[in-house]
Every structure is written in C-alpha cells, then in structure tokens.
Amino acid sequence: MSILTLPTTPFAGQKPGTSGLRKKVSVFMQPGYLENFVQALFDGLEGCAGQTLVLGGDGRFHNRAAVQTVLRMAAAHGFGRVLVGRGGILSTPAASAVIRQHGAYGGVVLSASHNPGGPEGDFGIKYNIANGGPAPEKITDGIFARSQTISRYRTSDAPPVDIDRLGTQHLEQMAVEVIDPVADYAALMQQCFDFDAIRRLFAGGFRMRFDAMNAVGGPYAHAIVEGLLGAPAGTVVNGTPLEDFGHLHPDPNPVNAEDLIAHMSGPEAPDFGAATDGDADRNMIVGRGAGEAFAVAPSDSLALLAAHATLVPRYRGGIAGIARSMPTSTAADRVARALGIPCHETPTGWKFFGNLLDAGAVTLCGEESYGTGSEHVREKDGVWAVLFWLNILAATGQSVQQLVQAHWARFGRNVYSRHDYEGVDSAGADALMAALRAQLPALAGQLLDGRRVKLADDFAYTDPIDGSHSERQGVRILFEDGARIVFRLSGTGTEGATLRVYLEAIETDVGRHGVPAQQALAPLIDIAQRLARIEAHTGRTQPSVVT
Ligand code: G16
C-alpha cells in the first residue's frame, strides 16, 4: 500500500449537482486526476471496509486503465470484494441491477454516457449508492468539496488484475470477482417481460434492427434479443463495444442515429428499430412509416408504455404513479389522469426519481432525453425500454405507428421538439438565462402571438419524500392552451455551454396529427427565439441539433 501525493491542482469544474465527473480523456489522463476523484469519493464513504463494490464501464477509451486504478484504490481502502464486469464492461442499468441484486455498498461506473469516446473524446466516472441509483447531491457535493482540499491518495502497489478471466482473484486482501456483465441483467429482464410472447413474435417473421452504436448495449442486445429471444443473427448491428464507438456519436436520436433512420425508411425497412447510447441507459424507438421512418418522441414513448403497462408481466397489477422531468412533455400526465394515478414533475436528472421509486410512489419514469425506466433498477434503462416495446408489439399485434397514432387519438398529441444550441460561449449562455429570468415576473398574463401566458417561472422542486429543495432548474413558460416553452443549460456537455429549448403544443384535432412537428411548433419557435434573444446572446441563428 502506498500513500501518494496528488498534483497540487485538484480537478476543476465539476458542476456541483451532476451525478459524476465528465471531462475530455486528455484531462482524465493527467497524473492524479482520476485518483483525486476516487480518493474524494472513498473518503466520504463511511463503513465501506469489508463491503462489496460494483465496478464497470461502457468500454470506451481509458476504461481498462481506470478500472485498474479504482481496483487498486478500493483495495487500499479496505473494500472486501469488488464485482467487476468482464473486460471492465457493465452498462449503467446493469451496474444498477448488480448493485441491487448483490446487496452491494455501491458502485463505480466509468462512462461519459452518450458523449463521444476515443482519445479525443470524453471520459467519465460516477458513483451509485446501495439502492443502485446515482449518488444524491449531498454525496456529489461532498466529493467535490473534498477534491479541492485533499493532497494525497491511498493505493495498492499490487500488479493489475486480469479482468478478462471470469472468477475470483485477490488484490491484496480484497477479492476481485470478475462477473459476466450480462447474466444478472438478463435474468432480471426475464422476470419483467413475456419472453415467450416475444419469442413467438420473432419466430413468426417479425424483423427488427437493434443499433447498439458500437457501445455497451451490444453485448446485452446480442445475448437477450438474438440469444434468449431468438431474433435472427444480424438483428443487432454495431453490437461490439469499441473504444471510440467507431467514430459514432452514441447518443440515439434521429440526428446521431441517422443510419438507423435510413434503414427504417423505404419498402425494405424492418418492422421495428431501436438504438441505445454509450452506456445503454438511453433508448430510441423507431417504427416503419409510409415510406419513411416513424421515430417515436421519448415523451410519447413514456406515455405509451404507461398506458400499456398492464400488458407486461411485471406491471400486470397496474402502476402506482409516473414521474417525468420538467422539460419532458405532459403526455404522461394525460395518461396518469386517465389511470387515476399521480404524475410527478421533477428536475432534469435521473437521481430525482430515486426517492419516489424507493418509496413506491411511482413505477415508471422518463425523460425527453431518450431515457425511460422503472422501479426494476434505479437508472434509466435502454434495453429494458426496447423489450417493453417488443412486449407491447407482441401482445397487441399492432405496429409502432398504429400504437402511437391510436395513443394520440385517445389522449391528444403533445407535439414536441428540442432545439439544442451546442458549444456556445458560456458567458453568452449565462447572460441569456439571466435576461430570461429577469423577464419572468412581467410575463404572466401576457399575450404572445395570440397565446396567453399562464405561468412563467424558474422551476423549483421540493422532493415529497425527503423534503430536499432544488432551485433554478430551468425557465418555463406555460400557456393557457397547454403549450410550453422551456429553456435550460445542459449539465452534461464538456465544451462551452449548450442551450436547450424545449417546445410543446397540444393538438387534439386528429386530422392535424400528421403535421410535422417543426411546422406545428413554428409559432412557438418564433416566440422562443425572440423572448430569449438567442441570436444576440449566442450568435446563432439556428440550433445545431433539432430532435
Ligand atoms: C444525464 C442524466 C439524465 C438527464 C441528462 C440531462 O443523462 O442522467 O437524467 O436527462 O443528463 O442532460 P443535459 O443536462 O445535457 O440536458 P446521461 O445519459 O448523460 O447520464
């Protein structure tokens, strides 16, 4: 065991409140940088001696080296056992499942989620607590505070562990158990869904394209979709995790997953398309439309899963409630009303769902950012969402498009879009938000292009379970007709600032459900650009990504 000195400058710029640290690989490779975070983390974990830690990542560049660093430091801090996914691989939801299943003290997940990987890309580390969910703010704030003051770290001098060999080895006194990264997770999925029905669906010729984007969803999709569910070989594409994701940006949306969209267009398109992101917690669902792909908006996906939940064995008895992040459309609220269950509105970030899930107050959760999940783990879960859709498709015999259109006909359509202005100057973005906040008191009751503002505020949230309070979670402008515009700055980017503008309008006229979202939302887009003076503050006339 050694006690080594950290470089004098601690890591800088972790945003307090984010669930982990995400930076360029080059930043993470600075001597002592990762060690600083891990020491600050372990210093705050009381009673971890003798306990079990779960460890794995999404396989991106630097994953293997970081696994060894964390293993050595865990041994020096007296952990009794570390469960590490073979090859250092564990998807974020699988890590959550393993933590819960094995009663672990917590878990370290190495991932920068949907951010690009490779030597020029991003790396990240996050800590999950014993319930399997992201560490709450009091833990992440503590890590950050300690990281600024510590000057040493404790590590083992033992040689690297062979993380490609299943079974138990020892690093000093600590047992290192290399586990199959898929096994526990696949068992959990079989408890959730009607695998027989989905198997029959595939056996009947149903065709699917699962694009794992060269990221960590691949091994799970291969084992479950092609293995356990009998989908033909080739159903899963880009299914081997690559250190640089094969230069793909593993953030499944119609822009980054354009190859999937292309395959879902045209007469040869399979029946169902799906993609997962870098660490397989996000998902995108795509159906086959009339000659073109039919991409399901994540907010609609959450609402539709909730409306059909009783078709799925795990949720056969009904769901207790739904939670969605504030910028996510209110489509789920309509379903909740119809089911007579609560729908909670939380700030952006999966960690805000944890208390509600632990308390049994909600069963399903979702976010506009392609994240959907349930009480089965404490993370959003991309492969679970895809299996949920497959279960519904098998149970109803309908297509994705038929299901969504029927949903809109019953509940109305929440036409939705997100406009991202990526990599803008941080000072300009901050000034934009400050100017918007300053306008809020005067906005209520105003008529903007014929729409009356019902409420304009900066979203604040009090957790109904533990009373913790979060402020300044995004500017929202709610109109009397149900339309909404939300502005917030991303918490996950690593370059400059990203302004997100979320736009939503309610369409109850079935005859207008086919109008393209950008067209239907044009008046709101115009209001948003004017109100926030986006061009003046950012120099941008157009968003960089529209989803
Ligand atoms: C993370 C959180 C998500 C959240 C997203 C927001 O996603 O886990 O719950 O919706 O950040 O991102 P942004 O602040 O950029 O809008 P992930 O997939 O990066 O872990």
Boltz pocket constraint, residues with backbone or C-beta under 6 A from the ligand:
constraints:
  - pocket:
      binder: B
      contacts: [[A, 112], [A, 113], [A, 114], [A, 281], [A, 282], [A, 348], [A, 349], [A, 350], [A, 351], [A, 367], [A, 369], [A, 371], [A, 489], [A, 490], [A, 491], [A, 492], [A, 493], [A, 500]]
      max_distance: 6.0
